[in-house]
Amino acid sequence: MFGIFRKEAKQRKVVVAGLDGVPYSLLVEYMARGIMPELSALCAKGSLHRMKSSLPEVSSVAWTSFMTGRNPGQHGIFGFMEIDRNSYEYRFPNFSTLKEKPFWEDHGLKTVAFNIPQTYPARPMNGVLVSGFVAIDIDKATYPDRVLKYLKSIDYQLDVNARLALQSPDAFFDNMFHAFRKRTEAIEHLYDSEDWSLFIGTITETDRLHHFFFDSALEGAHYPVFEKFYRELDRFIGRMAGKAAKEESLFLTCSDHGFTPITSEVYLNRWLVEQGYLGLNGKEDLTAVDGATRAFCLDPSRIYVHSKGKYARGSVSSEQHDTLVKEIKEKLLSLRYDDQPIVKAVYNKADIFHGDYEADGPDMYILPEYGFDLKGALNKKNLFGTTHFRGMHTYDDAHFLISEKREFQDISIQDVADVILKYLRQ
């Protein structure tokens, strides 16, 4: 798959700090402001690159592409949510439904994989696994038991309490800093106490802060929180890079996607209803989809043709499929908000997915222009709206830092596995 390791390559080590949702452009700005001196020093010795996410540009898909070095059509994860084709009820893919092995399993690398999204429930492996989002039970999120005992002893927190962002921003920020400090404490403990050749420690508090408050990332009411948090994050990066340097290990940081402020949310299922493509009979899920429905949307902006033979009540024949896709695509590309284009690109399935599970992917994937957060909500009465979210994911502004002077052409998160494996093979 990626080649065969020579014996001497087993002595090499790689350290990865995963920084969920941290944009390249934000890091550049914060270094210019003097907020991240440790990162600046690393960039002087190594290289920081703008990186592409996966399509869809959501954590479940992107981190799975990172873990496997594979396309969604190969690893089988297209989003946080799917529907059952007979009952139309929602189902939620997890680590157990992954169709490809993580590259460290595929190559027998002794690994600490800490807090990577889409790794729940934890399963036995050669090393340590502490599951990330969506992990709900620490007992099922941790392997082996001795690590579980340690995490419980420090009052480790699986995730930030997102509800607090709506109730009290100050309480949310306190909880976020607490979760971050416990997470970094655990990461550094496992770094020092475990035997490994690949160490991955992922920070997800960045993503939570960005979703709720990204309109303050550069200025505004909550900008001091961003500055304080990123100074702490910078010190953590510096400590991890210092540990790696002492062992002459390769050090990387990367994000799964970027972020940008939201101008408006756009509710695609409402658009499909208004255009006569979707019938819901007043329900707020897809179980009410009828035979007249020709298309529906799942988050983040995946449109599925309601095809005969694929879905229990499917209505679109194979002869009608391509014409329908073309029609919907043309209409979506013409969507405007205050004369601003909403849609940057509409991809057909074959444009972006390949592999044995390509057929499970959406028939169309819609990439928005910055500022327009495309949603699959079914309970909206209007096409546009805003909620408590202030930040949305971006496809082309993830980041990749490597502690060597290296040039990369058009790198994506899917390529990081190969960078690591090539280094370990040298």
C-alpha positions in Angstrom: 0.0 0.0 0.0 2.6 2.6 1.1 5.6 0.3 0.7 7.7 -1.8 3.0 9.8 -0.3 5.9 13.5 -1.0 6.2 14.6 -2.1 9.7 16.4 1.1 10.5 13.2 3.1 9.8 11.6 1.7 13.0 13.9 4.0 15.0 12.5 7.1 13.5 9.6 8.9 15.2 6.9 11.4 14.2 5.0 13.7 16.4 1.7 15.3 15.2 -0.2 18.0 17.0 -3.7 18.0 15.4 -5.3 21.5 15.7 -9.0 21.1 14.8 -10.3 23.9 12.6 -7.3 26.1 12.8 -6.9 28.1 9.6 -3.6 28.8 7.9 -4.7 32.5 7.5 -5.4 32.9 11.2 -2.0 31.5 12.2 -0.2 33.8 9.8 -2.2 36.8 11.3 -1.5 35.8 14.9 2.2 35.3 14.2 2.3 38.8 12.6 0.6 40.2 15.8 3.2 38.5 18.0 0.7 36.2 19.6 2.4 32.9 18.5 6.2 33.3 18.9 6.8 29.6 19.3 5.1 28.9 16.0 7.1 31.7 14.4 10.3 30.1 15.5 9.2 26.7 14.1 8.3 28.3 10.8 11.8 29.9 10.6 13.3 26.4 10.8 10.6 24.5 9.1 7.7 25.4 6.7 4.0 26.3 7.1 1.7 25.5 4.2 -1.9 26.3 3.3 -3.6 22.9 2.9 -6.9 21.7 1.5 -9.4 19.7 3.6 -11.5 16.8 2.4 -14.8 17.1 0.5 -17.0 17.3 2.5 -14.9 19.6 4.7 -16.2 18.3 8.0 -14.2 16.7 10.8 -15.6 13.2 10.5 -14.5 13.0 6.8 -11.3 15.0 7.1 -9.8 13.2 10.1 -10.7 9.9 8.6 -8.9 10.9 5.4 -6.0 11.9 7.6 -6.1 8.5 9.4 -6.3 6.4 6.3 -4.7 8.4 3.6 -7.7 7.6 1.6 -10.6 9.3 -0.2 -14.2 9.0 1.2 -15.1 6.7 -1.6 -12.5 4.3 -0.1 -12.9 4.8 3.6 -16.7 5.0 3.5 -17.2 8.1 5.7 -19.1 10.9 4.0 -20.4 12.8 7.0 -21.5 12.6 10.7 -24.9 11.4 9.6 -26.5 9.1 7.0 -30.0 7.7 6.5 -31.2 4.1 6.3 -32.4 3.5 2.8 -35.5 1.5 3.8 -36.7 3.3 7.0 -35.2 6.8 6.2 -34.2 7.0 9.8 -30.9 8.7 10.7 -27.8 6.6 11.5 -24.4 7.7 12.7 -21.3 6.1 11.3 -18.5 5.6 13.8 -15.0 4.1 14.1 -16.5 0.6 13.8 -18.0 1.4 10.3 -14.7 2.6 8.9 -13.9 0.6 5.7 -10.1 1.2 5.7 -7.6 0.7 8.5 -5.8 3.7 9.9 -2.3 3.8 8.4 -0.6 3.1 11.7 -2.6 -0.2 12.0 -1.9 -1.1 8.4 1.8 -0.7 9.0 2.1 -2.0 12.6 3.3 1.3 14.0 3.2 1.6 17.7 1.1 4.6 18.1 -0.5 7.0 20.6 -3.7 8.3 18.9 -5.2 10.9 21.2 -8.5 12.7 20.7 -8.8 12.3 16.9 -12.4 12.8 15.9 -14.3 9.8 14.4 -12.3 7.3 16.5 -15.2 6.3 18.9 -15.6 3.7 20.2 -12.0 2.9 21.0 -10.7 -0.6 20.0 -7.5 -2.5 20.9 -4.5 -1.4 19.0 -0.7 -1.5 19.2 -0.4 1.5 21.5 -2.9 3.9 23.0 -6.2 5.2 21.7 -8.3 7.9 23.3 -11.3 8.7 21.2 -12.3 12.1 20.1 -15.6 13.6 18.9 -18.2 12.2 19.0 -17.1 10.3 22.2 -19.8 10.1 24.9 -18.5 7.5 27.4 -14.9 7.7 28.6 -14.8 4.0 29.4 -15.6 3.2 25.7 -13.4 5.9 24.5 -10.1 4.6 26.0 -7.7 1.8 25.4 -6.0 0.3 27.4 -7.4 0.3 30.9 -4.3 1.7 32.5 -4.8 4.9 30.5 -8.4 5.0 31.4 -7.5 5.0 35.1 -5.0 7.8 34.5 -7.6 10.0 32.7 -10.1 9.5 35.4 -7.5 10.4 38.0 -7.0 13.8 36.5 -10.7 14.5 35.8 -10.2 14.4 32.1 -13.0 16.0 30.0 -13.9 14.4 26.7 -15.2 17.6 25.2 -16.2 21.2 25.9 -19.7 21.7 27.2 -21.1 23.4 24.1 -24.4 24.3 25.7 -22.7 26.8 27.9 -21.9 28.9 24.8 -25.7 29.7 24.6 -26.2 30.1 28.3 -23.1 32.1 29.4 -20.1 32.9 27.2 -17.9 33.4 30.3 -18.9 29.9 31.7 -18.1 28.5 28.2 -14.7 30.1 28.1 -13.9 28.8 31.6 -14.9 25.3 30.6 -13.0 25.5 27.4 -9.7 26.5 29.1 -10.3 23.8 31.7 -10.8 21.1 29.0 -7.8 22.4 27.0 -5.5 22.3 30.0 -6.6 18.8 31.0 -6.2 17.7 27.4 -2.7 19.0 27.1 -1.8 17.6 30.5 -2.8 14.2 29.3 -1.1 14.5 26.0 2.2 15.4 27.5 1.9 12.7 30.2 1.3 10.0 27.5 4.1 11.4 25.4 6.5 11.0 28.3 5.2 7.7 29.7 4.3 5.6 26.6 6.5 3.8 24.1 5.6 4.8 20.5 7.0 5.6 17.1 4.0 7.8 16.1 2.4 10.2 18.5 -0.8 12.1 17.6 -2.3 14.5 20.1 -5.3 16.5 18.8 -6.8 19.7 20.2 -10.5 20.3 19.6 -11.2 23.3 21.8 -10.1 25.4 18.8 -13.0 24.2 16.8 -15.5 24.8 19.6 -14.3 28.4 20.1 -14.5 29.1 16.4 -18.0 27.7 15.8 -19.5 30.0 18.5 -17.3 33.1 18.4 -15.3 33.3 15.2 -16.6 36.7 14.5 -14.3 37.9 17.3 -11.2 36.1 16.0 -9.5 39.3 14.7 -11.4 41.9 16.7 -14.6 42.3 18.7 -16.0 41.6 22.1 -14.4 38.2 22.6 -11.1 38.9 20.9 -9.2 38.9 24.2 -10.3 35.3 24.8 -8.9 34.3 21.4 -5.6 36.0 22.1 -5.3 34.4 25.5 -6.2 31.0 24.2 -3.9 31.1 21.2 -1.0 32.2 23.4 -1.6 29.1 25.5 -1.9 27.0 22.4 1.4 28.4 21.1 3.1 27.5 24.3 1.8 23.9 24.0 3.0 23.7 20.4 6.4 24.9 21.6 6.6 22.3 24.3 5.6 19.5 22.0 8.0 20.7 19.3 10.8 20.9 21.9 10.2 17.3 23.0 10.3 16.1 19.4 13.5 18.1 18.7 15.3 16.4 21.7 14.6 13.0 20.1 15.3 14.3 16.6 11.8 13.4 15.7 9.8 14.9 12.8 7.2 17.4 14.2 4.0 18.3 12.4 0.9 20.3 13.1 -2.2 20.2 10.8 -5.8 21.1 10.8 -8.8 19.3 9.3 -10.3 22.4 7.8 -10.2 26.2 8.1 -12.8 28.7 9.4 -14.4 31.9 8.4 -17.2 34.1 9.8 -20.8 33.4 8.8 -22.8 35.9 6.7 -25.9 33.7 6.6 -26.9 30.1 7.0 -28.6 28.6 3.9 -31.1 25.8 4.4 -30.9 23.6 1.4 -33.8 21.3 2.3 -36.0 24.4 2.4 -34.7 25.3 -1.1 -35.5 21.8 -2.3 -39.0 22.0 -0.9 -39.5 25.4 -2.5 -38.3 24.1 -5.9 -40.6 21.1 -5.7 -37.9 18.5 -5.3 -38.6 17.5 -1.7 -41.9 16.6 0.2 -41.8 16.3 4.0 -45.4 16.1 5.1 -44.7 18.5 8.0 -42.2 16.3 9.7 -38.7 17.3 10.8 -36.9 14.2 9.7 -36.7 12.3 6.4 -39.0 9.4 7.5 -41.9 11.3 5.8 -40.2 11.5 2.4 -42.7 10.4 -0.2 -42.5 8.9 -3.7 -42.8 12.4 -5.2 -39.5 13.4 -3.6 -36.7 13.6 -6.1 -33.8 14.9 -4.0 -32.9 15.6 -0.3 -30.0 17.0 1.6 -27.9 15.8 4.4 -25.4 18.0 6.3 -23.2 19.6 5.5 -24.4 20.1 1.8 -24.7 16.6 0.4 -27.6 16.2 -2.1 -28.9 12.8 -2.8 -31.1 11.9 -5.7 -34.1 9.8 -4.5 -33.3 7.0 -6.9 -35.5 4.0 -7.7 -33.9 0.7 -6.5 -31.6 2.6 -4.1 -34.3 3.9 -1.7 -37.4 2.2 -0.6 -39.7 4.9 -1.9 -37.3 6.1 -4.6 -38.9 7.9 -7.6 -36.1 8.9 -9.9 -35.2 6.4 -12.7 -31.7 5.9 -13.9 -32.7 7.6 -17.2 -33.8 10.7 -15.3 -30.8 10.9 -13.0 -28.3 12.9 -15.0 -30.9 15.4 -16.3 -32.1 16.0 -12.7 -28.6 16.5 -11.4 -27.8 19.0 -14.2 -31.0 20.9 -13.5 -30.4 21.2 -9.7 -26.8 22.1 -10.3 -27.6 25.0 -12.6 -30.2 26.4 -10.2 -27.8 26.2 -7.2 -25.1 28.0 -9.1 -27.5 30.9 -9.6 -28.4 31.3 -5.9 -27.8 34.8 -4.5 -27.9 36.6 -1.2 -28.0 40.4 -1.5 -26.5 39.9 -5.0 -23.7 37.8 -3.6 -23.1 34.4 -5.1 -23.7 31.6 -2.5 -22.3 28.6 -4.3 -18.7 28.3 -5.4 -18.9 24.9 -7.0 -21.2 21.9 -7.3 -19.4 18.6 -7.7 -20.9 15.5 -9.1 -20.2 12.3 -7.3 -17.6 11.0 -9.8 -15.7 14.4 -9.6 -14.6 13.9 -6.0 -15.2 10.4 -4.9 -13.5 7.2 -6.0 -13.3 3.7 -4.6 -15.4 0.7 -3.7 -17.8 2.8 -1.7 -18.3 5.7 -4.1 -21.9 4.7 -4.7 -22.7 5.5 -1.0 -21.7 9.1 -1.4 -23.9 12.0 -2.3 -24.9 12.5 -5.9 -23.9 16.2 -5.6 -21.7 18.0 -3.1 -22.0 21.8 -2.9 -19.0 23.9 -1.9 -20.1 27.4 -0.7 -18.5 30.7 -1.0 -17.0 32.0 2.2 -19.6 33.2 4.6 -22.5 31.0 3.5 -23.0 28.0 5.8 -25.0 25.4 3.9 -27.2 23.3 6.2 -29.4 20.3 5.9 -31.9 21.4 8.6 -35.5 20.3 8.0 -37.3 22.5 10.4 -36.6 25.9 8.7 -39.4 27.9 7.1 -37.1 30.4 5.3 -34.1 29.8 3.0 -31.8 32.1 5.0 -31.2 32.7 8.7 -28.8 32.9 11.5 -28.4 31.0 14.7 -25.9 30.9 17.6 -23.1 29.8 15.3 -20.6 32.5 14.2 -18.0 30.5 12.3 -18.2 27.9 9.5 -15.7 25.5 7.9 -13.6 26.3 4.9 -12.1 23.8 2.4 -9.0 25.6 1.2 -7.6 27.2 4.3 -6.5 24.4 6.5 -2.8 24.4 7.6 0.1 22.0 7.6 3.4 22.7 9.4 6.4 20.5 9.1 9.7 20.9 11.0 11.8 20.6 7.8 12.2 23.0 4.9 9.8 21.3 2.4 7.8 22.4 -0.5 4.4 20.8 -1.3 2.3 21.2 -4.4 -1.4 21.3 -3.7 -1.3 19.3 -0.4 -4.5 18.0 1.2 -5.2 16.4 4.5 -5.4 13.0 2.7 -1.7 13.4 1.8 -0.4 13.7 5.4 -0.3 10.0 6.0 2.0 9.5 3.0 4.3 12.3 4.3 4.6 10.5 7.6 5.1 7.1 6.1 7.8 8.3 3.7 9.7 9.9 6.5 9.5 6.7 8.6 10.8 4.7 5.6 13.9 6.8 4.9 
